Amino acid sequence: MVGSHLADYLLANTDWEVCGLYRWRSPLDNISHIHDERMSLFYGDLHDSDSINGVVYEVKPDYVFHLAAQSYPKTSFNAALDTYDANIHGTHRVLEALRRHKKDAIVHVCASSEVFGRVPKENIPIKEDCNFHPASPYAISKVGTDLIGRHYAEAYGMTVMTTRAFTHTGPRRGDVFAESSFAKQIAMIEMGQQEPVVKVGNLNSMRTYCDVRDMVRAYHMLLTVNPQAGEAYNIGGDYSCTVGEMLEYLLSLSTKKITVEVDKDRLRPIDADLQIPDCKKFKTHTGWEPKINFHQTMQDLLDYHREKQRGVIWR
């Protein structure tokens, strides 16, 4: 999701040549609408040092957005070692390739708000100096990602910055994530492809939502507005609500009568349940502010799934 929107943004707002990495089995649906000679794809896999080294050596990028990861927290409970290798070792492989072949690149390492995990109420909103308390193997892997980014900035003088992005969503969001799963189920119910029941997990978790299109604009600003090596930034939206309240809003956008049912398989063993950020540091440094409101994001997400069910490509 994020990479495709970032490609859209960079092609529309810069004169850069945009190079993306993919694996042989990677679905390319999210970029099927892009027909721009400034964009190229290269084979690369975070598990494989040779492929990463080869791409960095060939491209020698000026700016790097390291977004790739095993990014689904629930899966990480069943595939912890794969998650650690992709996210921790994979980040090391990317930064080491850059150190060898393009040390002066300006680099964004994408960690996650999940590094903060279960935060006491007295520490809300969450600032960058809040203690890490990861609540999943995915979150643990992102702590490693975060620290490796800072290490390369401090040890090797590289311009590496880390973001702890809070929930960001919108069109093209993977359907393993709560709001996208709900939107897809509603779209399928509307098409008569599913019984009028939405299966859910934990509805009590508090989230702060940002539109993915605002997030990629922030990422571009991170690397182009007076980049500060070794810094870490919280980035997130300005609308907070529980997962249940988010679901209620999505349901209000449909004319169908739909009930809700908890599916125990959608519950995590432990959850990060108070994800409310303080983003003053990033906003003060760059001047970034989110522009797309929560309601528009949810409408666009639902419309994306409606169109996908009808076989329409979202642009």
N, C-alpha and C positions, 0 to 999 in steps of 0.2 A: 504493500500500500504506500508506504512513505517514499520509497525510492521512485515509484512511478510519478507521484505528485511532485517530488523534487525535480525530476527530469522535466516535467511540464513547466515548472517555474523557471528553471535555469534557461531552457530554450526560449521562453517568452520574454525573459527579463535581462539576459546577458548575451554577450557575443561569444561565449565560451564554447569549445568543443566538449561534449559531454560523453564520458566513457562509463559504461556500466558493466558490472560483473554478473554472470549467471552460471548456473550449473546445468549439465546436460538435461536434467529432468525438470528444470525450472519452468513453471507455466509462465507464458509471456502475455497473457490476456490483458494485464493492466497497462501494457505499453503498445498494444496492437494498433492503437489510434495514432501513434507517433510515426510520422514519415518525414524526418528531418535529416539531411545529410550531415548535420553537425553531431549526431548521436551515433555511437558505435558500441557494440557489445563484445565483451571478451570472456572467455571461459575462466572461472576462478572458483575455488572451493576453500573455505576457511580451514578445513581439515588438512589441506595439502600445501605445504610450504612452497614447493616448486611452482605450482600454478600461480600463487600470489606473487612470488618473486618475478616470475616471467612477465606478468601483466605490469607490475610497477616498473620493471626495467624497460619494457617496450613503450609504455605511455609516458612515464616520468611526469606525473600529475603535479600541477601547481596547487590545487585544492583537493582535499580528500574528505568525503563524507562517509565515515565508516558506520553504516547502519545495519550491516548483516549480522544475524544472530539466530540462534534457536530461541524464539521470542514468546513462546506460549508457556506461561507459568505452570499450568496444570500438567502439561506433558512432562515438565522437568522432574516431577515427582517419580515418574516411571522411567525416565531416561536422563538421570542426573549426570552420568559420566559423559554422555554425548553432549549435553548442554554445557558442561564445564569445558570440554575440549573446543567446541565451536566458539564459545563466548570469551573464555579466558585465553586459551592457547591461540585461538583464531585472531584475537586482537593483538597478541604478541607477534604473531606471524606477519600481520599487516604492518605494524609499526617497525618491526625489524627489517622488513623489505624496504620500507621508506628510508630508514636510517642508512641502509647500504646504497640505495640507488637514487633517492630524491629527498635528502635530509632537510632541504629548505622548504618542503611542501607545508602548507598551512592545513592542519588536520583537525577534523571533528571526530571525536570518539563518543558514540552514543551509549551512555549507560542507561539508567532508568530510575524513576522515582521509587521503584520497588526496593532499591537498596535501603531505604529508610524503614520499610516493613511496618511493624506494629509500633506506632508512635503514641506516647502518652498524650492525653488531651491538653496538658499544660504546654506542650511543645508545638501546638497547632496555632497558626499555620507553620508549615515546615520550612525552616531556613537551611541553607547549604551546610551549616556547621552542626546540624542535628546528627546525633549518633546513628550509625548504621545498625539496623536490627532486621536483617533479611528474613522473610517468612516463606521462602521456597528455594529449591536448588537454583531456579532461574535467577532469583534475586541475589543469591550468593555469587553466582557467576558474574552478575553485573557489578557487584562490589569489586571483584577481581578486574573486570574491564575498566572500571573507574580508576582504580589504583595504578594499573599498568599505564594508562594514559598520562597520569601525573608523573609517573616514574620516567617515562621517555622525555617528557618536557624538562624535568629537573636533572636527569643524569646525562642527557645527550644534547641539551640545548635546542630541542625541536619545538616548533610552535604547535603544540597539541593542546586542545581544549576539550573538556568533557561536559556533556549535558545530562541532567537528570530530568528527562521529559515525563510529565504527568500524562494522564490518559488523553490521547489524541485519536480522533476517529473521523469517519466520513466515508464517502464513496470509495469502494475497493477494499474496505476493511475486511480482513479474514473472518470467516464465519465461526471460528472457534472462540472469538472474543464476545463478551456478553451482549453488548448493544447490537453488534452485527448479527449475532445468532438470533436475537429477538426480532430484528427487522426482517431477516430472511424467513423466519417462521411465519411472521405476519403476512409477508408477500406470498408465501406458499399457501397459506390458508385462504387468502383472497383469490388465488387461482384454482382453489379446490384440490390442491395437491397434498393437503395435510388436514387432519381433523382440527377443529377450532380450539386447540389447546396449545399454549406456549409453554415449553419446558424451560425451567429456570434453575439457577443455583442459588447462591447467597444474595438475597435482595437487600440486606441491611448495610452492606459495605458502602462507605461514603467515597465518592469520586469527584474530581474536578475535571471538567471536560473542555477540551480545546479542539478546534477543527484542524485536521491534518494540513489543510492548505495554509492556515496561519502558522503551523509548526514548521513547514519547510521554508517559509519566508524567514522565520526566526533563525533557522539553521544557516541560511545564506548570509544573514546579517552577522551571525557569530563569526564567520570566517572573513568577512569583508569590512566590518566596522571596528577598526583599531583592535585586532585580535591580541589577546593577552595569554601568552604561553603558560600552561599549567593551571589555568583557572577552571573552575567547575561552576555550572549555572543550573539552577532550577528554571524550567520553562513549562508553563501551563496556562490553562484558560482561566476565566473569571467566573465560571458558573459551577457551583457545587451542589450535588444532590445525591441521594442514595441510589443504588442500582434499581431499587423498586420504583422510585419516583421517575427515573429515566424510562423504565418500562411503561409506566402509566402514561407518559407523554407519547411514546410511540403508539400505544394502543389507541390513544385519542385521535390519532391521525387516520385510523381505519374505521370504516362504517360497519365492519363485521363484529358480531358478538363473540368475544374470545375470552376463554378462561385461562387461568394460570395454574401450573402444577410444578411443584419442586421435584427435580430429578437428582437423586443422591449422587449419581455419577458426575454431576456438574459441580459438586462441592469440592473445594480444596481441603486438605488436612488442616491447614492454617491459612489465614487470609490477612492481607494488609488492608485494614478496614477504615483508616482515616487518612485519605490521600488528599490533603488540602495544602497547596504550596504557597510559599512566599516567593514571588518572582521579582522583587524589587531590584535585586542586584543586576539581573540581565536587562530589565527594562531601563534602568538608569544608565547602564553602559551603552546600550544600542538604540534606545528610543522605541523599541518594538512594543506594540500593543496588539492583542487579538482583535480582529475586525469582524469575524463571522460568528454570530451568536448561536447558542446551544440549539435553539429551536430550528434554525435553518440547517444546522449540521444534521440533526435527527431527520428532518424532512428529506434532505438530500440522500442520507444513508438509506432510508426506506425506499425512496424512489429508485435508487441504484439497484436494490434487490428486486423491486418490482420489474424494472426493465430487464434485469438479468434473467429473471424467470420467463420473460417473454422473448428472450434471445436477442435483446438490443444491447449494443456496446455502449457503455457509459463513456462520455468524453468530458 
